[in-house]
Amino acid sequence: MTKRRSRVTAALFALIVLLGTSTSYARIDGSPVAARKGLARFYEQALAWGPCQPFATDAKSKGLYEREGIQCARLQVPMDYERPDSGTITVGLLRRPAAEQGRRVGSLVVNPGGPGGSGMAHVANMQPNNPVGKRFDVVGFDPRGVGASLPRVQCLTDPERDAQRLRPKGESASQIEQENKYFVDRCAERSGLDLLKNVGSRDVARDIDVLRGALGEKKLTYLGYSYGTRIGTLYAEMYPKNVRAMVLDGAVAADGDTVDAAARQAQGFEQAFQRFAGWCAQRDCPIGKDTNAAESKFRQMIEPLKKAPLQVGERKLSHSDANTAIIQAMYSDRLWETALKGLQELKQNKGGTLLQLADQYLGRAQDGSYSRIQDAFVAIRCVDEPPVKDRATLESNRRRLLEILGNDTIPTDETALGPCAFWPAPHTSEPHSPKVNGLPQVLVVSTTGDPATPYQSGVALAQALGARLLTYNGNQHTAFLAGIGCVDNVGTNYLADLKLPETDSVC
């Protein structure tokens, strides 16, 4: 018999399925895009670098883009690479020039993950004295449809997003599907079909090659975190001879099995929660000293929020927000102290810290504006993967999850059709295991206690790419440039001097 897990796993898993990391890779068919006609003007464009303040789209980016030492520009790419003269997308760029220009290697292009994460904000937020910043112009970009890139994906307004977080989840499949249809209709209305058809990872990889050309780089040096490993792998499949070096940190699953990958991610978060519970048990822990009962205790603490969200100033902490807050804290043990404080507050009928953690996950700034990462996540995922449009398949997937997780409390509403079933644009990619020929050896970093992109996904990606694997023993999501000397040294030596360890190594 499989071990029966507590109900909090189901609650966490349900949210992970809705918001978690995308799990399959996209197959790109046809001839290399760079060889097609009509693209030379994009590759040869001159970038006009200047102040970054005009690129700000919310309160967070406004503060980041006022920092010294950064420059911004706009890159023009085709809306539709099959019809390059039919319209363009403007991709926002931000760079921090190399601190040691005399020893400069070139440009390092960075994608922080998501899908929907802002590479511009990520690079602006990096420490100026980070190891790679000495030798590289570090360049972040907002992928098509995201952040400062135009047009951008927008589905829900800020007030609608706030209301959604407070609204109890529909109890029946039909209610949930109505909510999903409403969301999709708003996406089509506010984003436009042209963008929704061309917002997928396939085209982001193409944009990166245009960016490489516009930066004047013969070959690409790339750093991708989480979903950014998918983008890097796609690029490697499409343009293996254009790759100089890649660090892929926190790999999403490489085998294209979305159900198995989702189950591993659910297990990853549950294991992270158990580690947190063990740490918490040594302190004044509201979920108790018994780690085996910690999940049940947490569930009991947040259960009243279903009917009565907790007042926090002019806002309220909902049941889903409390779940989201704990998921956010599981991304790094550096957030465990904050999670502990939030649970201690909740015991006193206060919800400020948990609400702040949930806002961080969902991209909500203090002024009430959202980063749109959630909208972009759904839009990208719906064109990256074949949609499930029949309930029989959903039920089959649910049964597989039961077999893998040994959890008889996976929500029955998993048989409700998701947003992608109603998406107005066709999917542009197919799941598959990556196959790359002619790629120089690259570096994959995987963390043993990573909940969002479990360790074995990195192992599998390294095997698929013939890459060198660097294992980090820690409890966090991604590790490179996080101040971990051993990891930073290996990754920096490789990016700067193309020196990899002779064998797979451990930090």
C-alpha positions in Angstrom: 0.0 0.0 0.0 1.1 3.5 -0.7 1.4 5.9 2.2 -1.6 8.1 2.8 -0.6 11.8 2.8 -2.3 14.6 4.7 -4.8 16.9 3.0 -2.5 19.9 2.9 -0.6 18.1 0.2 -3.7 18.3 -2.0 -4.2 21.9 -1.2 -0.6 22.7 -2.1 -0.7 20.5 -5.1 -3.8 22.1 -6.5 -2.1 25.5 -6.4 1.1 24.2 -7.9 -0.9 22.8 -10.8 -2.5 26.2 -11.4 0.7 28.3 -10.9 3.7 26.0 -10.9 6.6 25.7 -13.3 5.8 24.5 -16.8 7.1 21.0 -17.4 7.6 20.0 -21.0 9.9 21.0 -23.8 8.6 22.2 -27.1 9.6 20.6 -30.4 10.6 23.0 -33.1 10.0 21.7 -36.6 11.3 23.1 -39.9 14.5 24.7 -41.1 16.4 27.1 -38.9 14.7 30.4 -38.7 17.9 32.4 -39.2 18.2 30.9 -42.7 14.8 32.2 -43.8 14.3 35.4 -45.8 13.2 38.7 -44.4 15.0 38.4 -41.0 18.3 40.2 -41.8 17.0 43.6 -40.8 16.2 42.2 -37.3 19.6 40.6 -36.8 21.4 43.7 -38.0 19.5 46.3 -36.1 21.4 48.8 -33.9 20.4 49.0 -30.2 20.0 52.5 -28.7 21.0 52.1 -25.1 19.8 54.8 -22.7 18.0 55.5 -19.3 15.8 52.7 -17.9 13.1 54.7 -16.2 10.9 54.9 -19.2 10.7 51.1 -19.3 9.1 50.8 -15.8 5.7 49.1 -15.8 4.9 49.0 -12.1 6.1 50.3 -8.7 8.7 47.6 -8.3 10.4 48.1 -11.7 10.2 51.9 -11.2 12.4 51.6 -8.2 14.8 49.1 -9.8 15.2 51.0 -13.0 16.4 54.1 -11.2 19.6 52.3 -10.1 22.9 53.4 -11.3 25.1 51.5 -13.8 22.3 50.1 -15.9 21.2 50.8 -19.5 18.0 49.9 -21.4 17.0 49.5 -25.1 14.3 48.1 -27.3 14.7 45.2 -29.7 12.4 44.7 -32.6 11.4 41.1 -33.5 8.7 39.7 -35.8 5.3 39.1 -34.4 5.1 36.0 -36.6 8.4 34.5 -37.8 6.5 32.8 -40.6 5.4 36.2 -41.8 8.2 38.6 -40.7 6.7 41.6 -42.6 3.3 41.3 -40.9 4.1 43.2 -37.7 6.6 43.5 -34.9 7.0 43.0 -31.2 9.2 45.3 -29.1 11.3 43.4 -26.5 12.6 45.3 -23.6 16.3 45.0 -22.7 18.4 45.9 -19.7 22.1 45.5 -19.4 24.8 46.1 -16.7 28.1 46.7 -18.5 31.1 44.6 -17.4 32.9 46.1 -14.5 36.3 45.2 -15.9 35.9 46.3 -19.5 39.5 45.4 -20.3 38.8 41.8 -19.5 35.3 41.7 -20.9 34.3 38.4 -22.5 31.1 39.5 -24.1 27.4 39.6 -23.3 25.7 37.2 -20.9 21.9 36.8 -21.7 19.8 35.9 -18.7 16.3 34.5 -18.3 15.0 34.2 -14.7 12.2 31.8 -15.3 8.4 31.9 -15.0 7.2 31.6 -17.7 6.5 35.3 -17.4 9.4 36.5 -15.3 11.1 39.8 -16.1 14.7 39.4 -17.1 15.1 43.2 -17.0 14.0 43.4 -13.3 16.1 40.4 -12.5 19.3 41.9 -13.9 18.6 45.3 -12.4 18.2 43.6 -9.0 21.5 41.7 -9.2 24.4 42.8 -7.1 26.7 45.0 -9.2 29.7 43.1 -7.9 28.4 39.6 -8.7 31.1 37.3 -10.1 29.9 37.2 -13.7 29.4 41.0 -13.8 33.1 41.6 -13.8 33.7 39.9 -17.2 30.3 40.2 -18.9 27.8 42.7 -19.9 24.9 41.1 -18.2 21.7 41.4 -20.3 18.2 40.7 -19.2 15.2 40.8 -21.5 11.4 40.8 -20.9 10.2 38.0 -23.2 7.5 38.8 -25.7 4.2 39.6 -24.0 5.9 40.3 -20.7 6.8 43.4 -18.7 8.3 46.2 -20.8 7.8 44.3 -24.0 5.0 45.4 -26.2 2.3 44.4 -26.8 2.0 42.6 -23.4 -0.3 39.9 -22.3 -3.1 41.2 -20.0 -6.0 39.1 -18.9 -7.3 40.4 -15.5 -7.1 44.0 -14.2 -5.6 44.6 -10.8 -9.0 44.9 -9.0 -10.1 41.7 -10.8 -7.0 39.9 -9.6 -7.6 41.0 -6.0 -11.2 39.9 -6.2 -10.2 36.5 -7.6 -7.9 35.9 -4.7 -10.8 36.4 -2.2 -13.4 34.6 -4.1 -14.0 31.0 -2.9 -13.1 28.5 -5.6 -16.0 27.0 -7.5 -17.2 23.7 -6.0 -18.3 22.0 -9.2 -16.5 21.4 -12.5 -19.0 23.6 -14.3 -18.4 26.5 -12.0 -14.7 26.2 -12.3 -15.0 26.0 -16.1 -17.1 29.1 -16.2 -14.4 31.0 -14.3 -11.8 29.6 -16.7 -13.8 30.7 -19.7 -14.2 34.2 -18.3 -10.4 34.4 -17.8 -9.7 33.3 -21.4 -12.3 35.7 -22.8 -10.6 38.6 -21.0 -7.2 37.4 -22.3 -8.4 37.5 -25.9 -10.2 40.8 -25.5 -7.3 42.6 -23.8 -4.2 41.0 -25.4 -5.3 40.4 -28.9 -5.2 37.1 -30.9 -2.1 38.0 -32.8 -0.1 38.1 -29.6 -1.7 35.0 -28.1 -0.8 33.0 -31.2 2.8 34.0 -31.0 3.7 34.3 -27.4 5.1 30.8 -26.8 8.6 29.5 -25.9 9.3 28.6 -29.5 9.3 32.2 -30.5 11.2 33.4 -27.4 14.1 31.1 -28.4 14.0 32.7 -31.8 14.0 36.2 -30.2 17.1 35.3 -28.3 19.0 34.5 -31.5 17.9 37.9 -32.9 19.2 39.4 -29.7 22.5 37.6 -30.1 22.9 39.1 -33.5 21.9 42.6 -32.4 24.4 42.4 -29.5 27.1 41.7 -32.0 27.9 38.2 -30.6 28.9 35.4 -32.9 27.8 32.9 -30.3 25.4 33.0 -27.4 26.5 32.9 -23.7 23.3 32.2 -21.7 22.1 31.8 -18.1 18.7 30.3 -17.6 16.9 29.6 -14.3 13.9 27.3 -13.9 11.7 27.8 -17.0 14.7 29.6 -18.4 16.3 26.2 -18.7 13.5 25.3 -21.2 14.3 28.4 -23.2 18.0 27.5 -23.2 17.3 23.9 -24.3 15.0 25.0 -27.1 17.7 27.4 -28.3 20.3 24.6 -28.1 18.0 22.4 -30.3 17.4 25.1 -32.8 20.9 26.7 -33.0 23.4 24.3 -31.5 26.3 25.9 -33.5 25.4 29.3 -32.1 26.0 28.3 -28.5 29.2 29.4 -26.8 28.3 28.5 -23.2 25.1 27.8 -21.1 24.4 27.5 -17.4 21.0 25.9 -16.9 20.0 26.1 -13.2 16.9 24.5 -11.8 15.8 22.4 -14.8 12.2 21.7 -15.6 11.5 18.1 -16.5 13.1 17.0 -19.7 10.9 14.0 -20.6 7.7 15.7 -21.7 5.6 13.7 -19.2 3.6 16.5 -17.6 1.7 14.3 -15.2 4.8 12.7 -13.8 6.6 16.0 -13.7 3.6 17.6 -11.8 3.7 14.7 -9.3 7.4 15.1 -8.7 6.9 18.8 -8.2 4.1 18.1 -5.7 6.4 15.7 -3.9 9.2 18.3 -3.9 7.0 20.9 -2.2 5.8 18.3 0.3 9.3 17.3 1.1 10.3 21.0 1.5 7.4 21.5 3.9 8.6 18.5 5.9 12.0 20.0 6.2 10.5 23.3 7.2 8.4 21.6 9.8 11.5 19.9 11.3 13.2 23.3 11.4 10.1 24.9 12.9 9.8 22.3 15.6 13.0 23.5 17.2 11.4 27.0 17.7 8.1 28.4 18.9 6.3 26.7 16.1 2.5 27.0 15.7 2.3 23.8 13.7 3.7 21.9 16.6 6.7 19.7 17.5 5.5 16.6 15.7 6.6 16.9 12.1 4.3 14.0 11.1 1.3 16.1 12.2 2.6 19.4 11.0 0.7 19.3 7.7 -2.6 18.5 9.4 -2.0 21.3 12.0 -1.3 23.8 9.2 -4.5 22.7 7.4 -6.5 23.2 10.6 -5.0 26.7 11.1 -6.0 27.9 7.7 -9.4 26.1 7.4 -11.4 29.0 8.9 -10.1 31.3 6.2 -12.4 29.5 3.7 -15.5 31.1 5.2 -14.0 34.1 6.9 -10.9 35.7 5.3 -8.8 37.6 7.9 -8.9 41.4 7.8 -5.5 42.9 7.1 -5.8 46.7 7.0 -8.0 47.4 4.1 -7.4 44.0 2.6 -8.1 40.4 3.6 -6.0 37.2 3.8 -7.9 34.4 2.1 -7.5 30.6 2.3 -5.8 30.5 -1.1 -3.4 33.3 -0.1 -2.3 31.4 3.0 -1.5 28.4 0.9 0.3 30.6 -1.6 2.3 32.2 1.2 3.6 28.8 2.4 4.4 27.7 -1.1 6.4 30.9 -1.6 8.4 30.2 1.6 9.3 26.7 0.4 11.3 28.2 -2.5 14.2 28.9 -0.1 15.1 28.2 3.5 16.0 31.9 3.7 12.2 32.5 3.8 11.5 30.1 6.6 11.9 32.8 9.3 9.3 34.9 7.5 7.0 31.9 7.2 7.4 31.2 10.9 6.5 34.8 11.7 3.5 34.5 9.5 2.2 31.4 11.2 2.8 32.9 14.6 0.8 36.0 13.5 -2.0 33.8 12.2 -2.3 32.1 15.6 -3.0 35.7 16.9 -5.6 36.3 14.1 -3.1 38.5 12.2 -2.3 38.0 8.5 0.1 40.7 7.4 3.2 38.6 6.9 1.4 35.8 5.1 -0.4 38.3 2.8 3.0 39.8 2.0 4.4 36.4 1.1 1.4 35.7 -1.2 1.8 39.1 -2.8 5.5 38.3 -3.5 4.5 35.0 -5.3 1.7 36.6 -7.3 3.6 39.7 -8.3 1.5 42.3 -6.4 3.2 45.5 -5.5 2.3 47.7 -2.4 0.4 50.1 -4.6 -1.9 47.3 -5.7 -0.5 46.8 -9.2 0.4 43.3 -10.5 3.3 42.3 -12.7 1.1 40.3 -15.0 3.3 37.2 -14.5 0.3 35.1 -13.8 -1.5 36.2 -17.0 1.7 35.6 -19.1 2.2 32.2 -17.4 -1.1 30.9 -18.6 -0.8 32.4 -22.1 2.6 30.9 -22.7 1.7 27.5 -21.3 -1.4 27.3 -23.3 0.5 27.6 -26.6 3.5 25.6 -25.4 1.6 22.4 -24.7 -1.3 20.5 -26.3 -4.4 21.3 -24.4 -6.5 18.7 -22.6 -10.1 19.1 -23.9 -11.8 16.0 -22.6 -12.7 15.0 -19.0 -11.7 11.4 -19.6 -8.1 12.4 -20.1 -8.3 14.6 -17.0 -9.7 11.7 -15.0 -7.0 9.4 -16.3 -4.3 11.9 -15.3 -5.9 12.2 -11.8 -5.7 8.5 -11.4 -2.1 8.5 -12.4 -1.4 11.1 -9.8 -3.1 9.0 -7.2 -0.9 6.1 -8.1 2.3 8.2 -8.0 1.5 10.3 -4.9 -0.4 7.7 -2.9 -2.8 10.5 -2.0 -6.5 9.9 -1.9 -7.3 13.6 -1.3 -6.3 15.1 -4.7 -9.2 17.4 -5.4 -11.9 16.0 -7.6 -12.1 19.3 -9.4 -9.0 18.3 -11.3 -11.6 16.9 -13.8 -12.7 20.5 -14.6 -11.3 21.7 -17.9 -8.5 24.3 -17.5 -8.1 27.6 -19.3 -6.0 26.0 -22.1 -9.0 23.9 -23.1 -10.8 27.2 -24.1 -7.7 29.0 -25.5 -8.4 30.8 -28.7 -5.0 30.1 -30.3 -3.6 26.7 -31.3 -0.6 25.3 -29.5 2.7 25.7 -31.3 4.9 23.1 -29.7 4.8 19.4 -28.7 6.3 17.8 -25.6 9.3 15.6 -26.2 12.7 14.7 -24.7 15.3 17.2 -25.9 17.7 15.9 -28.6 20.6 18.1 -29.4 23.4 17.4 -31.9 26.6 19.5 -32.2 26.2 21.3 -28.9 29.3 22.2 -26.9 29.3 20.7 -23.4 27.2 23.0 -21.1 26.7 23.1 -17.4 23.5 22.1 -15.6 23.1 23.0 -11.9 20.6 21.1 -9.7 19.8 21.5 -6.0 18.9 18.5 -3.9 16.2 20.3 -1.9 14.7 22.3 -4.8 10.9 22.0 -4.5 9.8 23.6 -7.7 12.3 21.9 -10.1 13.2 18.7 -8.3 16.8 17.5 -8.4 16.2 14.5 -10.7 15.0 16.8 -13.4 18.4 18.4 -13.5 20.0 15.0 -13.6 17.8 14.0 -16.6 18.5 17.2 -18.4 22.2 16.9 -18.0 22.0 13.4 -19.4 19.8 14.5 -22.4 22.2 17.3 -23.3 25.5 15.5 -22.5 26.1 18.3 -20.1 28.3 18.5 -17.0 26.2 18.3 -13.8 26.9 20.4 -10.7 24.9 19.2 -7.6 24.2 21.7 -4.8 23.2 20.2 -1.4 20.7 22.8 -0.2 17.1 23.8 0.4 16.2 26.4 -2.3 15.1 26.9 -5.8 18.2 27.5 -8.0 21.7 28.2 -6.7 24.0 30.0 -9.1 24.9 33.6 -8.1 23.1 33.2 -4.8 26.3 33.8 -2.8 27.3 30.1 -2.6 31.0 30.3 -3.2 31.5 26.8 -4.6 28.6 27.0 -7.1 29.5 30.5 -8.1 33.1 29.6 -8.7 32.3 26.6 -10.9 29.7 28.5 -13.0 31.8 31.7 -13.4 35.0 29.8 -14.4 32.9 28.0 -17.0 31.2 31.1 -18.4 34.3 33.2 -18.5 37.0 30.7 -19.5 35.0 27.7 -20.8 36.5 25.6 -18.0 34.3 22.8 -16.8 35.0 20.3 -14.0 36.4 17.1 -15.4 33.6 15.1 -13.9 30.2 15.9 -12.4 30.7 17.6 -9.1 29.0 18.4 -5.8 28.9 21.6 -3.7 
